[in-house]
Amino acid sequence: MKKIQISLLFSLLGFLAYGQNTNTMSVSIDGNEFKTQPRRITIGSAGYITGNTAKPDKSLRIWFGNFAGKAATESGLYLIVNADKPDTKDNFTRAQNAGKYKGIATLKYSEETKEPRMEYHVGISQNNEEYIELKRLDDGFIEVTFPECILEGSFWKEKATATAFGGLGRLKDKIENKVISQATGFDVGMDPEGNGYRRQDKTDKVILKSGVIKLKAE
């Protein structure tokens, strides 16, 4: 995690050197507008579009993959699949057999519901035969749109043991992660699963509509 944070900080310095972020993201989430300036994040062979807002921390992360399992930026439609298990043979087969997709895509939404990052509401895309479209525009930007995507919602609460044994060190890490998330656009520390949180029994649906994202191509 520390290596990722250092890499992201260097990315931020590069971003500050080249000027203001002119990217835009607008999505209706459960009837409320989520509006922010997204960024492209690449770690290894994985590439994401991710947008954050603060107070409370919210993050929407989108991943595109081609049929070779690599990050994709080719214009066309992408089949939205289960974000927990995206690159399965079945997902690739369904997308290829449909004859209209360039690959697959996933969406994940995280929202801090109790500060400082003690509780979360998380939504992940499923295999609902939904799609997302990517266009490479002549002005050097990428436009991403989707009419609707219904995410499987879950609720997470920090374990008492994690709070007690983590102490001030855990609190410090969460505050640092908040700062890095806001500065770089990458949602550092906002994946509660396996990070000292317990999934609650309650579930719901997170409904995303009218998604429009425009950002500078690499």
C-alpha positions in Angstrom: 0.0 0.0 0.0 2.8 2.5 0.8 4.4 1.9 -2.6 1.0 2.6 -4.2 0.7 5.8 -2.2 4.1 7.0 -3.1 3.4 6.3 -6.8 0.2 8.2 -6.6 1.9 11.2 -4.9 4.3 11.4 -7.8 1.4 11.2 -10.2 -0.2 14.1 -8.4 3.0 16.2 -8.7 3.0 15.5 -12.4 -0.7 16.6 -12.6 0.0 19.8 -10.7 2.8 20.6 -13.1 0.6 20.3 -16.2 -2.4 22.3 -15.1 -5.9 22.1 -14.0 -8.1 19.0 -14.3 -10.7 19.7 -16.9 -12.3 16.2 -16.7 -16.0 15.9 -15.8 -18.2 13.1 -14.3 -21.9 13.3 -13.7 -24.0 10.3 -12.6 -27.4 10.0 -10.8 -26.9 7.7 -7.8 -30.1 6.7 -6.1 -31.7 9.9 -7.4 -28.9 12.2 -6.2 -26.3 13.8 -8.6 -22.8 12.7 -8.1 -20.6 15.2 -9.8 -16.8 15.4 -9.7 -13.6 15.5 -11.8 -12.5 12.0 -12.6 -9.0 10.8 -13.3 -7.4 7.9 -15.1 -5.3 5.6 -12.8 -3.0 2.8 -14.1 -1.5 0.3 -11.8 0.4 -2.5 -13.6 -1.8 -3.7 -16.5 -5.0 -2.5 -14.8 -6.5 0.9 -15.8 -9.4 2.7 -14.1 -11.5 5.7 -14.4 -12.2 6.9 -10.8 -13.9 9.9 -9.4 -14.1 11.0 -5.7 -15.9 13.5 -3.6 -15.2 14.4 0.1 -17.3 14.9 3.2 -18.5 12.2 3.1 -16.0 10.3 1.0 -17.6 8.9 -2.1 -15.9 7.0 -5.0 -17.1 5.6 -8.3 -14.6 3.4 -10.1 -14.9 2.0 -13.6 -12.7 -0.6 -15.2 -12.6 -1.6 -18.9 -11.0 -4.8 -20.1 -10.5 -6.1 -23.7 -10.8 -9.8 -24.6 -7.2 -10.3 -23.8 -7.8 -9.2 -20.2 -5.9 -6.0 -20.6 -7.0 -2.4 -19.9 -9.1 -1.2 -22.9 -9.7 2.3 -24.3 -11.1 1.3 -27.8 -14.3 3.0 -28.8 -17.4 0.8 -28.6 -19.8 -1.0 -26.2 -18.6 -3.0 -23.2 -20.7 -5.5 -21.3 -21.0 -4.7 -17.6 -20.2 -7.8 -15.5 -19.8 -8.8 -11.8 -17.1 -6.6 -10.3 -16.1 -9.3 -7.8 -15.4 -11.8 -10.6 -15.0 -9.9 -13.8 -12.5 -11.8 -16.0 -14.2 -15.2 -16.0 -14.4 -17.4 -19.1 -18.2 -17.1 -19.0 -18.1 -13.3 -19.0 -15.8 -13.2 -21.9 -17.8 -15.8 -23.8 -21.1 -14.0 -23.3 -19.6 -10.7 -24.4 -17.9 -12.2 -27.5 -20.9 -14.2 -28.6 -23.1 -11.1 -28.5 -21.1 -9.8 -31.4 -21.4 -6.1 -30.4 -19.0 -5.6 -27.5 -15.3 -4.6 -27.5 -14.8 -6.2 -24.0 -16.2 -6.1 -20.5 -16.5 -3.4 -17.8 -17.1 -3.2 -14.1 -18.4 -0.4 -11.8 -17.9 -0.1 -8.0 -19.3 2.6 -5.8 -18.2 3.3 -2.2 -19.6 5.8 0.3 -18.4 6.6 3.8 -21.5 6.6 6.0 -19.8 7.2 9.3 -16.6 9.2 9.8 -13.7 8.6 9.9 -14.3 5.7 7.5 -15.9 3.6 10.2 -18.9 2.5 8.1 -19.4 2.1 4.4 -22.1 1.6 1.8 -20.7 -0.3 -1.2 -22.3 -1.2 -4.5 -20.8 -3.5 -7.2 -21.9 -4.2 -10.7 -23.5 -7.6 -11.6 -24.2 -9.7 -14.6 -27.4 -7.9 -15.6 -26.9 -7.6 -19.3 -26.2 -3.9 -19.0 -23.7 -2.0 -21.1 -21.4 1.0 -21.0 -20.1 2.9 -24.1 -16.7 4.4 -24.6 -16.0 6.9 -27.4 -12.6 8.4 -28.3 -13.4 12.0 -29.5 -11.6 14.1 -32.0 -10.8 16.7 -29.4 -8.5 14.3 -27.6 -11.0 13.4 -24.9 -12.7 10.1 -24.0 -16.4 10.1 -23.4 -18.0 7.3 -21.3 -21.8 7.0 -21.1 -24.3 4.5 -19.7 -28.1 4.7 -19.3 -28.5 2.6 -16.2 -26.5 0.2 -14.0 -28.0 -1.5 -10.9 -25.3 -2.3 -8.3 -25.6 -4.9 -5.6 -25.4 -2.9 -2.4 -23.8 -4.0 0.9 -23.1 -2.3 4.2 -19.8 -2.6 6.1 -18.8 -1.7 9.7 -15.3 -1.4 11.2 -14.7 -4.3 13.6 -14.3 -3.3 17.2 -11.1 -5.3 17.4 -9.7 -3.3 14.4 -10.6 0.0 16.1 -9.2 -1.1 19.5 -5.9 -2.7 18.4 -5.3 -0.3 15.5 -5.5 2.7 17.8 -4.1 6.0 16.7 -2.0 4.3 14.0 -5.1 3.1 12.2 -6.8 6.5 12.6 -3.7 8.2 11.2 -3.6 5.9 8.2 -7.3 6.6 7.5 -6.8 10.3 7.6 -3.7 10.0 5.3 -5.7 7.9 2.9 -8.5 10.5 2.9 -6.0 13.2 1.9 -4.4 11.1 -0.9 -7.8 10.0 -2.2 -8.9 13.6 -2.5 -5.6 14.8 -4.0 -5.0 12.0 -6.6 -8.5 10.8 -7.5 -7.6 7.2 -6.5 -9.8 5.8 -3.8 -7.0 4.7 -1.4 -8.3 2.6 1.5 -12.0 2.6 0.4 -12.3 -1.2 -0.1 -13.6 -2.4 3.3 -13.5 -6.1 2.5 -10.5 -7.7 4.2 -9.4 -4.4 5.6 -10.7 -4.6 9.2 -14.4 -4.3 8.4 -17.3 -6.7 8.8 -20.1 -7.0 6.2 -23.5 -6.5 7.7 -26.6 -8.5 6.9 -28.5 -5.6 5.3 -28.4 -5.4 1.5 -30.0 -3.1 -1.1 -29.7 -1.9 -4.7 -27.6 1.1 -5.7 -29.1 2.6 -8.9 -26.9 4.5 -11.3 -28.5 6.4 -14.1 -27.5 8.9 -16.8 -23.8 8.4 -16.4 -21.7 10.9 -18.5 -17.9 11.1 -18.1 -15.5 13.0 -20.2 -11.8 13.0 -19.6 -8.5 13.6 -21.4 -7.2 10.6 -23.3 -3.6 9.5 -22.6 
